[in-house]
Amino acid sequence: MEIGFYALFGLIPLILTPINYELFEYNKMMAVYALTAVIVFTWIIKSVSSKKIIIRRTPLDLFFLLFLGSQFLSTLFSMDIHTSIWGYYSRFHQGLLASISYFLLYLAFVSNFDQRRIIRLLSITLLTATLVSVYGILEHFGIDKNLWVQDVQNRVFSTFGQPNWLAAYLAVLIPLSIGMAFSKLINFENENPNKGQGSPASPSEAGRAKVKSQSQKLKIETNWSLSNLKLYIVNCTLYILPLVFYLTLLFTKSRSGFIAFWLTNVPFSVLLFLFLNKLKNVASKRLIFLLLFLNIAFVAISFIVGGAGLGSLEKYSLPGLMSQTSQVTAPTRPSSQTSLETGITESGDIRKIVWKGAMDAFLANPLLGTGVETFAYAYYQFRPAAHNMTSEWDFLYNKAHNEYLNFAATTGILGLGTYLLFIFAFTAWFIRRFLTVKPDSDNFTFYILHFSLFFGWLSILITNFFGFSVVVIGLFFFLLPAVIFFLTETRKKELLLNLENLIIFRFEAGNRLIIALVFFSLIYALYLLKNLWMGDVAFAKGYRDNRAGRFLQAYQNLSTAVTLNPYEPFYADEISYSSAVIAVALNQEGNATQAAVLKDQSLAFSKVVETISPNNINFLKSRVKTYYVLSEIDPALKEAAVSFLFKAEKLAPTDPKIPYNLGVLLAKSGQVDMAVEKLKKAIELKPNYRDAYYALGLLQKDNGEVDEAKKTLQFVLDKINKDDTEIKNKLKEWEEK
């Protein structure tokens, strides 16, 4: 169990693979599930062996249970139960299973972890953060710039896959790195009180009395000096860590991480300064100097590197000042032009639109929300039309980019309320607990570690406001309070369940049988997780093969994926399309029998998708594509394809792609009037939708409305893109005719 918790804090942030569909979060979550299984089943074996179950109580038990209960209820009434149980595919984080895992880890930690090992656990956490940060800094200088599509030198993400996630992680650990450095120094000072008084501190008087010769005395002092040197090296390393972490945070250019750090660092530093000032000893003076040095260094690094993209601060940094002196005046783009064709929409503006959609989803489902982790489907129903005029108009948003609004939209008042109750309960307990503690040099380590952990935890509340929780942040959010409770409480209340009263535990054979069953249950759980992970690896290959047009290879890999994990609709949806394409190819080659088999298989997989996830807009769009491909074998399927789009239009009334595709399909089936209506609807939703204008112009031309068609295409040149070569050539072609 102890090693399992070390792995949670020490290995999870480092885990990533190049062979999965999602390289970072999926693998981290699978590892959390595996470690949870190991820790919990080991705890059960321990309990069976001792014939008693001991659960240590904490002030957060009830609030955690209330939160978990809200997740159960929201899942039960979810618009997509599969997603609510597992989480949105690719991450699998924050689904019901993830919440259960965090709760079990919380209980296992407070009930079993050795209090003497806390410093080791925190040291491992900082060692891992050091590796993550060093890699991030090397990224900034181009160590892996050719491996990623993203400009990783401009915004590093290290082993986290996204700059904001890395910044949130570092914002948690910078206060802890400061606390560890200070606690090490104060312990060193307390153990060596004569330091700085003209000579190194020597052994105790009793020890010196036992020294019979000068050579023996010299040997002892020499050994102490070497130990002293090692401690100095360790301390210097600890003092450097906060600066390394902060530099990496700046290289992420994450505004949320930057803001979270400073909003927590200022009160943390002020309170720490006030406490140190009261101690009035040599050690406190050194720590005050070090505290001031660190904060001055943070400001200096910010000036040299930049202010994480915050415009008001960035212009006063060295890069900002240099760019101002060398900047060449360029024409200012009209502020109304925010579409993809003219520029990139500012992320803050997009967030406001997404937040409005999240609020509308919450108001429509106020009690339990739309279901745990179903924001990707809920948002489509309430997506503001203004989103269509941003550069991310066709992006899928599976999170509200605000943890609190995300809980509100997907789990309603109960989910958000219990989540906030958990936060307020822990915050109130911490404040009340430390108002009653009188800090002095004797309990400094206790005091500083708690404060650093708490302020690191507070940074999560800020980064979550601008984003959402990922696996490592989820672990920190739920387990750091457990670490703090563990350090604080000397007398722990326990819930004791005595198993000796059960008949089976009165016999040694029964005891062994239960232990064996638990052990094999653990092996089976790990086997299932292995299958899930291998299924994802096979799916990733098949998914890439499909996009590359290698449909036969895709079919083989996807067949492996659905065999390993037959309940994942994402796999069934992908293999449905592969089967359809191969069926059409076989039919064209004259192999009608095999084509019919694959066609039926494709339709069967499509039905599985519909049964498990009936409200997934992307799956509906995929079914349209699959049915339209199969319509070459069975023309009646065209009508079904159109019907799926009509259903999708109801689920996503502001998505312009749906009426656009409806218009195209209806035009091909001869329903010109309705096709024109749908294309105009797409243009109404997205006034700069170039493809919709082009399709409408062609349809108008075919319908004999030549002048209207010319006006439609000319609008594209006048208002959207004056350099559109295809439009120019088409107009020229019409003029010549």
MOMOWO-V499414 format. One line per field, one symbol per residue. phi: phi as a letter, one per 30 degrees, with the letter a starting at -180 (. if undefined). A space follows every 50 residues. Layout:
phi = ???
//
This chain:
phi = .ddddddedccedcdabcccdbdcdedddddddddddddddddddedddd iacccddbdcedddddddddddddddcddadedddcjddjcicidedddd dddddeddddcbddedcdddddddedddddddddddddeecjdbddccdd ddddbdbhcciaedddddddddcdeddddddddddddddddbddeicjad dceddddddddcbdddddddddddddddddddddddddddeedddddded ddhcdddddddddcdddddddddddddddhbdddddddddddeddddedd dddddkchidedcedcdddddddddcdcdbeddedddbdddclcdddddd edddddddddddddbddcidkeiceedddedbddddddccdcdcddccbd haeddddddcbidddddddddedddddddddddddcccdbddcdeedddd dddddddddddddddcaadcedddddeccdedddedddddccdbcccdcd ddedddcdddeddddddddddddddddddddddddddddedddddedcic ddddddddddddddbdccdddddddddedddddddddddjcddddddddd ddddddddddddbdcddddddddeddddddddcbeddddddddddddddd dbdcddddddddddddddcicdeddddddddddddbdcdedddddddddd dddicdddddddddddddccadcddddeddddddddd
//
